[in-house]
Amino acid sequence: MSEKKAYPLRINAEILAAAQRWADDELRSLNAQIEYVLRDALRKAGRLPSPRTSTEDDPE
């Protein structure tokens, strides 16, 4: 697992509340939800590689 770093975040209260509701719906902590959303956005923007799928692990 990669190293985790603390980062103070200033965020609009309305956005924070909406993110908390979303995290609750997904059974994640708010921190995990923020990381999930950032990772997804970075992948979609081509800034991170796509996650490996099980078919990529099987050489045929």
C-alpha distance matrix in Angstrom:
0.0 3.8 6.7 8.9 12.5 15.6 18.2 21.6 22.8 26.4 27.1 30.2 30.9 31.8 28.6 26.6 28.7 28.3 24.5 24.6 26.9 24.7 21.6 24.0 25.2 21.7 20.9 18.0 18.0 19.4 16.4 14.3 17.3 17.7 14.1 14.9 18.3 17.3 14.8 17.6 20.2 18.4 18.1 21.8 22.8 21.4 19.1 15.8 15.8 16.4 13.9 14.8 17.3 18.4 21.6 19.9 18.5 22.2 24.4 28.0
3.8 0.0 3.8 6.4 9.7 13.1 15.4 19.0 20.3 24.0 24.9 28.3 29.3 30.4 27.1 25.3 27.8 27.4 23.6 24.2 26.8 24.6 21.7 24.5 25.8 22.5 22.0 18.8 18.2 19.0 15.5 14.0 16.9 16.4 12.8 14.3 17.2 15.5 13.3 16.6 18.6 16.4 16.7 20.4 20.9 19.6 16.8 14.0 14.7 16.0 14.3 15.8 18.8 20.5 23.3 21.3 20.4 24.2 26.2 29.7
6.7 3.8 0.0 3.8 6.6 10.2 12.8 16.5 18.3 22.1 23.5 27.1 28.1 29.7 26.6 24.5 27.1 27.3 23.6 23.9 26.9 25.1 22.1 24.8 26.7 23.7 22.9 19.4 18.1 18.5 14.9 14.3 17.4 16.5 13.2 15.6 18.2 16.2 14.8 18.5 20.0 17.9 18.9 22.5 22.6 21.6 18.4 16.2 17.5 19.1 17.7 19.5 22.5 24.2 27.1 25.0 24.2 28.0 29.9 33.5
8.9 6.4 3.8 0.0 3.8 6.8 9.6 13.1 14.9 18.7 20.1 23.6 24.5 26.2 23.2 20.9 23.6 24.1 20.4 20.5 23.7 22.2 19.3 22.0 24.1 21.4 20.5 16.9 15.1 15.2 11.5 11.5 14.7 13.5 10.8 13.7 16.1 14.3 13.7 17.3 18.6 17.1 18.7 21.9 22.0 21.7 18.5 16.6 18.5 19.8 18.6 20.9 23.6 25.6 28.6 26.8 26.3 30.0 32.2 35.7
12.5 9.7 6.6 3.8 0.0 3.8 6.4 10.1 12.4 16.1 18.1 21.8 22.9 25.0 22.2 20.0 23.0 23.8 20.3 20.6 24.1 23.0 20.2 23.0 25.4 23.1 22.4 18.6 16.3 15.6 11.9 13.0 15.7 13.8 11.6 15.1 16.8 14.6 14.8 18.6 19.1 17.6 19.8 22.8 22.4 22.4 19.0 17.8 20.3 21.9 21.1 23.7 26.6 28.9 31.7 29.8 29.5 33.3 35.3 38.8
15.6 13.1 10.2 6.8 3.8 0.0 3.8 6.8 9.5 13.2 15.4 19.0 20.0 22.4 20.0 17.5 20.5 21.8 18.6 18.6 22.3 21.7 19.1 21.7 24.4 22.6 21.7 18.0 15.2 14.0 10.5 12.7 15.1 13.0 11.9 15.6 16.9 15.0 16.1 19.6 19.8 18.9 21.5 24.1 23.7 24.2 20.9 20.1 22.8 24.2 23.6 26.4 29.1 31.4 34.3 32.6 32.5 36.3 38.4 41.8
18.2 15.4 12.8 9.6 6.4 3.8 0.0 3.8 6.2 9.8 12.3 16.1 17.5 19.9 17.5 15.5 18.8 20.1 17.1 17.7 21.4 20.9 18.8 21.7 24.2 22.8 22.4 18.7 15.9 13.8 10.8 13.3 14.8 11.9 11.5 15.4 15.8 13.6 15.4 18.7 18.3 17.5 20.6 22.7 22.0 23.0 19.7 19.6 22.7 24.2 24.1 27.2 30.0 32.6 35.3 33.5 33.8 37.6 39.7 42.9
21.6 19.0 16.5 13.1 10.1 6.8 3.8 0.0 3.8 6.8 9.7 13.4 14.7 17.6 15.7 13.5 16.9 18.6 16.2 16.7 20.4 20.5 18.8 21.3 24.1 23.2 22.9 19.4 16.3 13.7 11.4 14.7 15.6 12.7 13.4 17.0 16.9 15.1 17.6 20.5 19.8 19.6 22.8 24.5 23.7 25.2 22.2 22.4 25.6 26.9 26.9 30.2 32.8 35.5 38.1 36.6 37.0 40.7 42.9 46.1
22.8 20.3 18.3 14.9 12.4 9.5 6.2 3.8 0.0 3.8 6.1 9.9 11.6 14.2 12.1 10.4 14.0 15.5 13.3 14.3 17.9 17.9 16.8 19.5 22.0 21.4 21.6 18.2 15.4 12.3 10.7 13.9 13.9 10.6 12.2 15.5 14.6 13.1 16.2 18.5 17.5 17.9 21.3 22.4 21.7 23.7 21.0 21.5 24.9 25.8 26.1 29.6 32.0 34.9 37.4 36.0 36.8 40.4 42.6 45.6
26.4 24.0 22.1 18.7 16.1 13.2 9.8 6.8 3.8 0.0 3.8 7.1 9.2 12.1 10.7 9.6 13.1 14.8 13.6 14.8 18.0 18.5 18.0 20.5 22.9 22.9 23.3 20.3 17.6 14.1 13.3 16.6 15.9 12.8 15.0 17.9 16.4 15.3 18.7 20.5 19.0 19.9 23.4 24.0 23.1 25.5 23.1 24.0 27.5 28.3 28.9 32.5 34.7 37.7 40.1 38.8 39.8 43.4 45.6 48.5
27.1 24.9 23.5 20.1 18.1 15.4 12.3 9.7 6.1 3.8 0.0 3.8 6.3 8.5 7.0 6.5 10.0 11.4 10.6 12.2 15.1 15.6 15.7 18.1 20.2 20.5 21.3 18.7 16.4 12.7 12.8 15.7 14.3 11.4 14.3 16.6 14.6 14.2 17.8 19.0 17.5 19.0 22.3 22.5 22.0 24.8 22.8 23.7 27.0 27.5 28.0 31.7 33.6 36.7 39.0 38.0 39.2 42.6 45.0 47.6
30.2 28.3 27.1 23.6 21.8 19.0 16.1 13.4 9.9 7.1 3.8 0.0 3.8 5.5 5.4 6.2 8.7 10.1 10.6 12.3 14.5 15.4 16.3 18.3 20.1 21.1 22.1 20.1 18.0 14.3 15.3 18.0 16.0 13.6 16.9 18.6 16.3 16.4 20.2 20.8 19.1 21.2 24.3 24.0 23.6 26.7 25.1 26.2 29.4 29.6 30.2 34.0 35.6 38.7 40.8 40.1 41.5 44.8 47.2 49.7
30.9 29.3 28.1 24.5 22.9 20.0 17.5 14.7 11.6 9.2 6.3 3.8 0.0 3.8 5.5 5.0 6.1 8.6 9.8 10.4 12.4 14.2 15.0 16.3 18.4 19.9 20.6 18.9 16.8 13.3 15.0 17.8 15.8 14.2 17.8 19.3 17.4 18.2 21.8 22.3 21.2 23.4 26.3 26.1 26.2 29.2 27.7 28.4 31.4 31.2 31.5 35.1 36.4 39.3 41.7 41.2 42.4 45.7 48.3 50.7
31.8 30.4 29.7 26.2 25.0 22.4 19.9 17.6 14.2 12.1 8.5 5.5 3.8 0.0 3.8 5.4 5.2 6.2 8.6 9.9 10.7 12.4 14.2 15.4 16.7 18.5 19.8 18.6 17.2 13.8 16.1 18.3 15.6 14.4 18.2 18.9 16.6 18.0 21.5 21.3 20.2 23.0 25.5 24.8 25.2 28.5 27.4 28.2 31.0 30.4 30.8 34.4 35.5 38.4 40.6 40.4 41.8 44.8 47.5 49.7
28.6 27.1 26.6 23.2 22.2 20.0 17.5 15.7 12.1 10.7 7.0 5.4 5.5 3.8 0.0 3.8 5.5 5.1 6.1 8.5 9.9 10.5 12.1 14.1 15.3 16.4 18.0 16.4 15.2 11.6 13.5 15.4 12.6 11.0 14.7 15.4 12.9 14.2 17.7 17.6 16.4 19.2 21.7 21.1 21.6 24.7 23.7 24.4 27.2 26.7 27.2 30.8 32.0 35.0 37.1 36.8 38.2 41.3 43.9 46.2
26.6 25.3 24.5 20.9 20.0 17.5 15.5 13.5 10.4 9.6 6.5 6.2 5.0 5.4 3.8 0.0 3.8 5.5 5.1 6.1 8.7 9.8 10.3 12.2 14.2 15.2 16.0 14.1 12.3 8.7 10.7 13.1 10.9 9.6 13.3 14.5 12.9 14.1 17.5 17.9 17.4 19.8 22.3 22.3 22.9 25.7 24.3 24.5 27.3 26.8 26.8 30.4 31.6 34.4 36.9 36.5 37.6 40.8 43.6 46.0
28.7 27.8 27.1 23.6 23.0 20.5 18.8 16.9 14.0 13.1 10.0 8.7 6.1 5.2 5.5 3.8 0.0 3.8 5.4 5.0 6.3 8.7 9.8 10.5 12.4 14.3 15.1 14.0 12.6 9.6 12.6 14.6 12.2 12.0 15.7 16.3 14.8 16.8 19.9 19.9 19.7 22.5 24.6 24.4 25.4 28.3 27.2 27.2 29.7 28.8 28.6 32.0 32.8 35.4 37.9 37.9 39.0 42.0 45.0 47.2
28.3 27.4 27.3 24.1 23.8 21.8 20.1 18.6 15.5 14.8 11.4 10.1 8.6 6.2 5.1 5.5 3.8 0.0 3.8 5.4 5.1 6.2 8.6 9.8 10.7 12.5 14.1 13.4 13.0 10.2 13.1 14.2 11.1 11.2 14.9 14.7 12.7 15.2 18.1 17.5 17.3 20.4 22.3 21.7 23.0 26.0 25.3 25.3 27.6 26.5 26.4 29.8 30.5 33.1 35.4 35.6 36.9 39.8 42.6 44.7
24.5 23.6 23.6 20.4 20.3 18.6 17.1 16.2 13.3 13.6 10.6 10.6 9.8 8.6 6.1 5.1 5.4 3.8 0.0 3.8 5.5 5.0 6.0 8.5 9.8 10.5 12.0 10.5 9.9 6.9 9.5 10.5 7.4 7.5 11.2 11.1 9.6 12.0 14.8 14.6 14.8 17.6 19.5 19.4 20.8 23.4 22.5 22.2 24.5 23.5 23.2 26.6 27.5 30.2 32.6 32.5 33.7 36.7 39.6 41.8
24.6 24.2 23.9 20.5 20.6 18.6 17.7 16.7 14.3 14.8 12.2 12.3 10.4 9.9 8.5 6.1 5.0 5.4 3.8 0.0 3.8 5.4 5.0 6.1 8.6 9.8 10.2 9.0 7.9 5.5 9.1 10.4 8.1 9.2 12.6 12.8 12.3 14.7 17.1 17.2 18.0 20.6 22.3 22.5 24.1 26.5 25.4 24.7 26.8 25.7 24.9 28.1 28.8 31.2 33.9 34.0 34.9 37.8 40.9 43.2
26.9 26.8 26.9 23.7 24.1 22.3 21.4 20.4 17.9 18.0 15.1 14.5 12.4 10.7 9.9 8.7 6.3 5.1 5.5 3.8 0.0 3.8 5.4 5.0 6.2 8.7 9.8 10.0 10.1 8.7 12.4 12.8 10.1 11.8 15.1 14.4 13.6 16.7 18.8 18.2 19.1 22.1 23.4 23.2 25.1 27.7 27.0 26.4 28.2 26.6 25.8 28.9 29.1 31.3 33.9 34.4 35.4 38.1 41.3 43.3
24.7 24.6 25.1 22.2 23.0 21.7 20.9 20.5 17.9 18.5 15.6 15.4 14.2 12.4 10.5 9.8 8.7 6.2 5.0 5.4 3.8 0.0 3.8 5.4 5.1 6.3 8.6 8.5 9.7 8.4 11.5 11.0 7.7 9.9 12.7 11.3 10.5 13.9 15.7 14.8 15.9 19.0 20.0 19.8 21.9 24.4 24.0 23.1 24.7 23.0 22.3 25.3 25.5 27.9 30.3 30.8 32.0 34.6 37.7 39.7
21.6 21.7 22.1 19.3 20.2 19.1 18.8 18.8 16.8 18.0 15.7 16.3 15.0 14.2 12.1 10.3 9.8 8.6 6.0 5.0 5.4 3.8 0.0 3.8 5.4 5.1 6.0 4.9 5.9 5.5 8.6 7.9 5.4 8.4 10.8 9.8 10.2 13.3 14.8 14.6 16.3 18.8 19.7 20.3 22.4 24.4 23.6 22.3 23.8 22.3 21.1 24.0 24.4 26.5 29.3 29.7 30.4 33.3 36.4 38.7
24.0 24.5 24.8 22.0 23.0 21.7 21.7 21.3 19.5 20.5 18.1 18.3 16.3 15.4 14.1 12.2 10.5 9.8 8.5 6.1 5.0 5.4 3.8 0.0 3.8 5.4 5.0 6.1 7.2 7.8 11.3 10.8 9.0 12.0 14.4 13.4 14.0 17.1 18.4 18.1 19.9 22.5 23.3 23.7 26.0 28.0 27.3 25.9 27.2 25.4 24.0 26.6 26.7 28.4 31.3 32.0 32.6 35.2 38.6 40.7
25.2 25.8 26.7 24.1 25.4 24.4 24.2 24.1 22.0 22.9 20.2 20.1 18.4 16.7 15.3 14.2 12.4 10.7 9.8 8.6 6.2 5.1 5.4 3.8 0.0 3.8 5.6 7.8 10.1 10.7 13.9 12.6 10.3 13.4 15.6 13.7 14.0 17.6 18.5 17.5 19.4 22.3 22.6 22.6 25.3 27.3 27.1 25.7 26.7 24.5 23.1 25.6 25.2 27.0 29.6 30.6 31.4 33.8 37.2 39.0
21.7 22.5 23.7 21.4 23.1 22.6 22.8 23.2 21.4 22.9 20.5 21.1 19.9 18.5 16.4 15.2 14.3 12.5 10.5 9.8 8.7 6.3 5.1 5.4 3.8 0.0 3.8 5.5 8.8 10.0 12.3 10.1 8.2 11.8 13.1 10.8 11.9 15.4 15.7 14.8 17.3 19.9 19.8 20.3 23.1 24.7 24.5 22.7 23.4 21.2 19.5 22.0 21.6 23.4 26.1 27.1 27.7 30.2 33.6 35.5
20.9 22.0 22.9 20.5 22.4 21.7 22.4 22.9 21.6 23.3 21.3 22.1 20.6 19.8 18.0 16.0 15.1 14.1 12.0 10.2 9.8 8.6 6.0 5.0 5.6 3.8 0.0 3.8 6.9 9.4 11.7 9.7 9.1 12.8 13.9 12.3 14.1 17.2 17.5 17.3 19.9 22.0 22.2 23.1 25.8 27.1 26.5 24.5 25.2 23.1 21.1 23.3 23.1 24.4 27.5 28.4 28.6 31.1 34.6 36.8
18.0 18.8 19.4 16.9 18.6 18.0 18.7 19.4 18.2 20.3 18.7 20.1 18.9 18.6 16.4 14.1 14.0 13.4 10.5 9.0 10.0 8.5 4.9 6.1 7.8 5.5 3.8 0.0 3.8 6.4 8.0 6.0 6.0 9.6 10.4 9.5 11.7 14.3 14.7 15.1 17.6 19.4 19.9 21.2 23.5 24.8 23.8 21.8 22.9 21.3 19.4 21.9 22.2 23.9 27.1 27.5 27.7 30.5 33.8 36.3
18.0 18.2 18.1 15.1 16.3 15.2 15.9 16.3 15.4 17.6 16.4 18.0 16.8 17.2 15.2 12.3 12.6 13.0 9.9 7.9 10.1 9.7 5.9 7.2 10.1 8.8 6.9 3.8 0.0 3.8 5.3 5.1 6.2 8.7 9.9 10.4 12.3 14.3 15.2 16.4 18.4 19.9 21.0 22.5 24.3 25.7 24.2 22.4 24.0 23.0 21.2 24.0 24.8 26.6 29.8 29.9 29.9 33.0 36.2 38.8
19.4 19.0 18.5 15.2 15.6 14.0 13.8 13.7 12.3 14.1 12.7 14.3 13.3 13.8 11.6 8.7 9.6 10.2 6.9 5.5 8.7 8.4 5.5 7.8 10.7 10.0 9.4 6.4 3.8 0.0 3.8 5.5 5.0 6.2 8.6 9.7 10.6 12.3 14.1 15.3 16.6 18.3 20.0 21.2 22.6 24.4 22.7 21.6 23.6 22.9 21.8 24.9 26.0 28.2 31.2 31.0 31.4 34.6 37.6 40.3
16.4 15.5 14.9 11.5 11.9 10.5 10.8 11.4 10.7 13.3 12.8 15.3 15.0 16.1 13.5 10.7 12.6 13.1 9.5 9.1 12.4 11.5 8.6 11.3 13.9 12.3 11.7 8.0 5.3 3.8 0.0 3.8 5.4 5.2 6.3 8.6 10.1 10.7 12.3 14.3 15.6 16.5 18.4 20.2 21.2 22.6 20.5 19.3 21.5 21.2 20.1 23.2 24.8 27.1 30.1 29.5 29.7 33.1 36.0 38.8
14.3 14.0 14.3 11.5 13.0 12.7 13.3 14.7 13.9 16.6 15.7 18.0 17.8 18.3 15.4 13.1 14.6 14.2 10.5 10.4 12.8 11.0 7.9 10.8 12.6 10.1 9.7 6.0 5.1 5.5 3.8 0.0 3.8 5.5 5.1 6.0 8.6 9.9 10.4 12.1 14.2 15.2 16.3 18.3 19.9 20.9 19.2 17.4 19.1 18.3 16.9 19.8 21.2 23.4 26.4 26.0 26.3 29.6 32.5 35.3
17.3 16.9 17.4 14.7 15.7 15.1 14.8 15.6 13.9 15.9 14.3 16.0 15.8 15.6 12.6 10.9 12.2 11.1 7.4 8.1 10.1 7.7 5.4 9.0 10.3 8.2 9.1 6.0 6.2 5.0 5.4 3.8 0.0 3.8 5.4 5.0 6.2 8.5 9.8 10.5 12.3 14.1 15.4 16.5 18.3 20.0 18.7 17.3 19.2 18.1 17.1 20.3 21.4 23.9 26.7 26.4 27.2 30.3 33.3 35.8
17.7 16.4 16.5 13.5 13.8 13.0 11.9 12.7 10.6 12.8 11.4 13.6 14.2 14.4 11.0 9.6 12.0 11.2 7.5 9.2 11.8 9.9 8.4 12.0 13.4 11.8 12.8 9.6 8.7 6.2 5.2 5.5 3.8 0.0 3.8 5.4 5.2 6.2 8.5 10.0 10.7 12.2 14.3 15.5 16.5 18.4 16.7 15.9 18.4 18.0 17.7 21.2 22.8 25.6 28.2 27.5 28.4 31.7 34.4 37.0
14.1 12.8 13.2 10.8 11.6 11.9 11.5 13.4 12.2 15.0 14.3 16.9 17.8 18.2 14.7 13.3 15.7 14.9 11.2 12.6 15.1 12.7 10.8 14.4 15.6 13.1 13.9 10.4 9.9 8.6 6.3 5.1 5.4 3.8 0.0 3.8 5.5 5.1 6.0 8.5 9.9 10.4 12.2 14.2 15.3 16.4 14.4 13.1 15.4 15.2 14.7 18.1 20.1 22.9 25.5 24.5 25.2 28.7 31.2 34.1
14.9 14.3 15.6 13.7 15.1 15.6 15.4 17.0 15.5 17.9 16.6 18.6 19.3 18.9 15.4 14.5 16.3 14.7 11.1 12.8 14.4 11.3 9.8 13.4 13.7 10.8 12.3 9.5 10.4 9.7 8.6 6.0 5.0 5.4 3.8 0.0 3.8 5.5 5.2 6.1 8.6 9.9 10.6 12.3 14.2 15.4 14.3 12.6 14.2 13.2 12.5 15.9 17.4 20.2 22.7 22.1 23.1 26.4 29.1 31.6
18.3 17.2 18.2 16.1 16.8 16.9 15.8 16.9 14.6 16.4 14.6 16.3 17.4 16.6 12.9 12.9 14.8 12.7 9.6 12.3 13.6 10.5 10.2 14.0 14.0 11.9 14.1 11.7 12.3 10.6 10.1 8.6 6.2 5.2 5.5 3.8 0.0 3.8 5.5 5.2 6.2 8.6 10.0 10.6 12.3 14.3 13.5 12.8 14.9 14.0 14.3 17.9 19.3 22.5 24.6 24.0 25.4 28.6 31.1 33.4
17.3 15.5 16.2 14.3 14.6 15.0 13.6 15.1 13.1 15.3 14.2 16.4 18.2 18.0 14.2 14.1 16.8 15.2 12.0 14.7 16.7 13.9 13.3 17.1 17.6 15.4 17.2 14.3 14.3 12.3 10.7 9.9 8.5 6.2 5.1 5.5 3.8 0.0 3.8 5.5 5.1 6.1 8.6 9.9 10.5 12.3 10.7 10.4 13.2 13.3 14.1 17.8 19.9 23.2 25.2 24.0 25.5 28.8 31.0 33.6
14.8 13.3 14.8 13.7 14.8 16.1 15.4 17.6 16.2 18.7 17.8 20.2 21.8 21.5 17.7 17.5 19.9 18.1 14.8 17.1 18.8 15.7 14.8 18.4 18.5 15.7 17.5 14.7 15.2 14.1 12.3 10.4 9.8 8.5 6.0 5.2 5.5 3.8 0.0 3.8 5.5 5.1 6.2 8.6 9.9 10.6 9.1 7.6 9.9 9.8 10.3 14.1 16.3 19.6 21.6 20.3 21.7 25.1 27.2 29.9
17.6 16.6 18.5 17.3 18.6 19.6 18.7 20.5 18.5 20.5 19.0 20.8 22.3 21.3 17.6 17.9 19.9 17.5 14.6 17.2 18.2 14.8 14.6 18.1 17.5 14.8 17.3 15.1 16.4 15.3 14.3 12.1 10.5 10.0 8.5 6.1 5.2 5.5 3.8 0.0 3.8 5.5 5.2 6.2 8.6 9.9 9.9 8.8 10.3 9.2 10.1 13.8 15.4 18.9 20.5 19.6 21.5 24.6 26.8 29.0
20.2 18.6 20.0 18.6 19.1 19.8 18.3 19.8 17.5 19.0 17.5 19.1 21.2 20.2 16.4 17.4 19.7 17.3 14.8 18.0 19.1 15.9 16.3 19.9 19.4 17.3 19.9 17.6 18.4 16.6 15.6 14.2 12.3 10.7 9.9 8.6 6.2 5.1 5.5 3.8 0.0 3.8 5.5 5.1 6.2 8.7 8.5 9.0 11.4 11.1 13.0 16.7 18.5 22.2 23.4 22.2 24.4 27.5 29.4 31.5
18.4 16.4 17.9 17.1 17.6 18.9 17.5 19.6 17.9 19.9 19.0 21.2 23.4 23.0 19.2 19.8 22.5 20.4 17.6 20.6 22.1 19.0 18.8 22.5 22.3 19.9 22.0 19.4 19.9 18.3 16.5 15.2 14.1 12.2 10.4 9.9 8.6 6.1 5.1 5.5 3.8 0.0 3.8 5.5 5.1 6.2 5.0 5.6 8.7 9.6 11.8 15.4 17.9 21.5 22.7 21.0 23.0 26.3 27.8 30.3
18.1 16.7 18.9 18.7 19.8 21.5 20.6 22.8 21.3 23.4 22.3 24.3 26.3 25.5 21.7 22.3 24.6 22.3 19.5 22.3 23.4 20.0 19.7 23.3 22.6 19.8 22.2 19.9 21.0 20.0 18.4 16.3 15.4 14.3 12.2 10.6 10.0 8.6 6.2 5.2 5.5 3.8 0.0 3.8 5.4 5.0 5.6 4.7 6.1 6.1 8.7 12.2 14.5 18.2 19.1 17.5 19.8 22.8 24.4 26.7
21.8 20.4 22.5 21.9 22.8 24.1 22.7 24.5 22.4 24.0 22.5 24.0 26.1 24.8 21.1 22.3 24.4 21.7 19.4 22.5 23.2 19.8 20.3 23.7 22.6 20.3 23.1 21.2 22.5 21.2 20.2 18.3 16.5 15.5 14.2 12.3 10.6 9.9 8.6 6.2 5.1 5.5 3.8 0.0 3.8 5.4 7.5 8.1 9.2 8.5 11.4 14.7 16.3 20.1 20.6 19.3 22.0 24.7 26.2 28.1
22.8 20.9 22.6 22.0 22.4 23.7 22.0 23.7 21.7 23.1 22.0 23.6 26.2 25.2 21.6 22.9 25.4 23.0 20.8 24.1 25.1 21.9 22.4 26.0 25.3 23.1 25.8 23.5 24.3 22.6 21.2 19.9 18.3 16.5 15.3 14.2 12.3 10.5 9.9 8.6 6.2 5.1 5.4 3.8 0.0 3.8 5.5 7.8 9.9 10.6 13.8 17.0 19.1 22.9 23.3 21.6 24.2 27.1 28.2 30.2
21.4 19.6 21.6 21.7 22.4 24.2 23.0 25.2 23.7 25.5 24.8 26.7 29.2 28.5 24.7 25.7 28.3 26.0 23.4 26.5 27.7 24.4 24.4 28.0 27.3 24.7 27.1 24.8 25.7 24.4 22.6 20.9 20.0 18.4 16.4 15.4 14.3 12.3 10.6 9.9 8.7 6.2 5.0 5.4 3.8 0.0 3.8 5.6 7.0 8.4 12.0 14.8 17.2 20.9 21.1 18.9 21.6 24.4 25.3 27.4
19.1 16.8 18.4 18.5 19.0 20.9 19.7 22.2 21.0 23.1 22.8 25.1 27.7 27.4 23.7 24.3 27.2 25.3 22.5 25.4 27.0 24.0 23.6 27.3 27.1 24.5 26.5 23.8 24.2 22.7 20.5 19.2 18.7 16.7 14.4 14.3 13.5 10.7 9.1 9.9 8.5 5.0 5.6 7.5 5.5 3.8 0.0 3.8 6.9 9.4 12.4 15.3 18.3 21.9 22.6 20.2 22.3 25.5 26.5 29.0
15.8 14.0 16.2 16.6 17.8 20.1 19.6 22.4 21.5 24.0 23.7 26.2 28.4 28.2 24.4 24.5 27.2 25.3 22.2 24.7 26.4 23.1 22.3 25.9 25.7 22.7 24.5 21.8 22.4 21.6 19.3 17.4 17.3 15.9 13.1 12.6 12.8 10.4 7.6 8.8 9.0 5.6 4.7 8.1 7.8 5.6 3.8 0.0 3.8 6.5 8.9 11.8 15.0 18.5 19.5 17.1 18.9 22.3 23.5 26.2
15.8 14.7 17.5 18.5 20.3 22.8 22.7 25.6 24.9 27.5 27.0 29.4 31.4 31.0 27.2 27.3 29.7 27.6 24.5 26.8 28.2 24.7 23.8 27.2 26.7 23.4 25.2 22.9 24.0 23.6 21.5 19.1 19.2 18.4 15.4 14.2 14.9 13.2 9.9 10.3 11.4 8.7 6.1 9.2 9.9 7.0 6.9 3.8 0.0 3.8 6.4 8.7 11.9 15.3 16.0 13.4 15.4 18.7 19.7 22.4
16.4 16.0 19.1 19.8 21.9 24.2 24.2 26.9 25.8 28.3 27.5 29.6 31.2 30.4 26.7 26.8 28.8 26.5 23.5 25.7 26.6 23.0 22.3 25.4 24.5 21.2 23.1 21.3 23.0 22.9 21.2 18.3 18.1 18.0 15.2 13.2 14.0 13.3 9.8 9.2 11.1 9.6 6.1 8.5 10.6 8.4 9.4 6.5 3.8 0.0 3.8 6.4 8.9 12.6 13.4 11.4 13.7 16.8 18.3 20.7
13.9 14.3 17.7 18.6 21.1 23.6 24.1 26.9 26.1 28.9 28.0 30.2 31.5 30.8 27.2 26.8 28.6 26.4 23.2 24.9 25.8 22.3 21.1 24.0 23.1 19.5 21.1 19.4 21.2 21.8 20.1 16.9 17.1 17.7 14.7 12.5 14.3 14.1 10.3 10.1 13.0 11.8 8.7 11.4 13.8 12.0 12.4 8.9 6.4 3.8 0.0 3.8 6.4 9.9 11.5 10.0 11.5 14.8 17.0 19.6
14.8 15.8 19.5 20.9 23.7 26.4 27.2 30.2 29.6 32.5 31.7 34.0 35.1 34.4 30.8 30.4 32.0 29.8 26.6 28.1 28.9 25.3 24.0 26.6 25.6 22.0 23.3 21.9 24.0 24.9 23.2 19.8 20.3 21.2 18.1 15.9 17.9 17.8 14.1 13.8 16.7 15.4 12.2 14.7 17.0 14.8 15.3 11.8 8.7 6.4 3.8 0.0 3.8 6.7 8.3 6.4 7.7 11.1 13.3 16.0
17.3 18.8 22.5 23.6 26.6 29.1 30.0 32.8 32.0 34.7 33.6 35.6 36.4 35.5 32.0 31.6 32.8 30.5 27.5 28.8 29.1 25.5 24.4 26.7 25.2 21.6 23.1 22.2 24.8 26.0 24.8 21.2 21.4 22.8 20.1 17.4 19.3 19.9 16.3 15.4 18.5 17.9 14.5 16.3 19.1 17.2 18.3 15.0 11.9 8.9 6.4 3.8 0.0 3.8 5.4 5.4 7.0 9.4 12.2 14.4
18.4 20.5 24.2 25.6 28.9 31.4 32.6 35.5 34.9 37.7 36.7 38.7 39.3 38.4 35.0 34.4 35.4 33.1 30.2 31.2 31.3 27.9 26.5 28.4 27.0 23.4 24.4 23.9 26.6 28.2 27.1 23.4 23.9 25.6 22.9 20.2 22.5 23.2 19.6 18.9 22.2 21.5 18.2 20.1 22.9 20.9 21.9 18.5 15.3 12.6 9.9 6.7 3.8 0.0 3.8 5.4 5.2 6.8 10.3 12.4
21.6 23.3 27.1 28.6 31.7 34.3 35.3 38.1 37.4 40.1 39.0 40.8 41.7 40.6 37.1 36.9 37.9 35.4 32.6 33.9 33.9 30.3 29.3 31.3 29.6 26.1 27.5 27.1 29.8 31.2 30.1 26.4 26.7 28.2 25.5 22.7 24.6 25.2 21.6 20.5 23.4 22.7 19.1 20.6 23.3 21.1 22.6 19.5 16.0 13.4 11.5 8.3 5.4 3.8 0.0 3.8 5.3 5.3 8.1 9.4
19.9 21.3 25.0 26.8 29.8 32.6 33.5 36.6 36.0 38.8 38.0 40.1 41.2 40.4 36.8 36.5 37.9 35.6 32.5 34.0 34.4 30.8 29.7 32.0 30.6 27.1 28.4 27.5 29.9 31.0 29.5 26.0 26.4 27.5 24.5 22.1 24.0 24.0 20.3 19.6 22.2 21.0 17.5 19.3 21.6 18.9 20.2 17.1 13.4 11.4 10.0 6.4 5.4 5.4 3.8 0.0 3.8 5.6 7.2 9.6
18.5 20.4 24.2 26.3 29.5 32.5 33.8 37.0 36.8 39.8 39.2 41.5 42.4 41.8 38.2 37.6 39.0 36.9 33.7 34.9 35.4 32.0 30.4 32.6 31.4 27.7 28.6 27.7 29.9 31.4 29.7 26.3 27.2 28.4 25.2 23.1 25.4 25.5 21.7 21.5 24.4 23.0 19.8 22.0 24.2 21.6 22.3 18.9 15.4 13.7 11.5 7.7 7.0 5.2 5.3 3.8 0.0 3.8 6.3 9.6
22.2 24.2 28.0 30.0 33.3 36.3 37.6 40.7 40.4 43.4 42.6 44.8 45.7 44.8 41.3 40.8 42.0 39.8 36.7 37.8 38.1 34.6 33.3 35.2 33.8 30.2 31.1 30.5 33.0 34.6 33.1 29.6 30.3 31.7 28.7 26.4 28.6 28.8 25.1 24.6 27.5 26.3 22.8 24.7 27.1 24.4 25.5 22.3 18.7 16.8 14.8 11.1 9.4 6.8 5.3 5.6 3.8 0.0 3.8 6.3
24.4 26.2 29.9 32.2 35.3 38.4 39.7 42.9 42.6 45.6 45.0 47.2 48.3 47.5 43.9 43.6 45.0 42.6 39.6 40.9 41.3 37.7 36.4 38.6 37.2 33.6 34.6 33.8 36.2 37.6 36.0 32.5 33.3 34.4 31.2 29.1 31.1 31.0 27.2 26.8 29.4 27.8 24.4 26.2 28.2 25.3 26.5 23.5 19.7 18.3 17.0 13.3 12.2 10.3 8.1 7.2 6.3 3.8 0.0 3.8
28.0 29.7 33.5 35.7 38.8 41.8 42.9 46.1 45.6 48.5 47.6 49.7 50.7 49.7 46.2 46.0 47.2 44.7 41.8 43.2 43.3 39.7 38.7 40.7 39.0 35.5 36.8 36.3 38.8 40.3 38.8 35.3 35.8 37.0 34.1 31.6 33.4 33.6 29.9 29.0 31.5 30.3 26.7 28.1 30.2 27.4 29.0 26.2 22.4 20.7 19.6 16.0 14.4 12.4 9.4 9.6 9.6 6.3 3.8 0.0
